[in-house]
Amino acid sequence: MFTRLGQALGPWGLLAVGVVVGVAASPPLRKCARRLAVQATRGVLSIADEAKKLTDDVKKAACGAKGDLNKLVEEART
């Protein structure tokens, strides 16, 4: 059975299964894994917020530049 499982998963798959089983069986490891997951999620959300702020700033700058360009075109027409 383990031979077939090892062939199906490969060495990295078996290592991953071992880590999952070890974390599931050990309360201190579960606590550590949960803490890491929370920190990773916090980091991803922080990066997403910063990207949104940057996008908003770029949009504002583009709208301002478009308004300035429209004024310039109107002045050139008169």
Secondary structure as the mmCIF struct_conf table of DSSP 4:
data_model
#
loop_
_struct_conf.conf_type_id
_struct_conf.id
_struct_conf.beg_label_comp_id
_struct_conf.beg_label_asym_id
_struct_conf.beg_label_seq_id
_struct_conf.end_label_comp_id
_struct_conf.end_label_asym_id
_struct_conf.end_label_seq_id
HELX_RH_AL_P HELX_RH_AL_P1 PHE A 2 ALA A 25
HELX_RH_AL_P HELX_RH_AL_P2 PRO A 27 ARG A 77
#
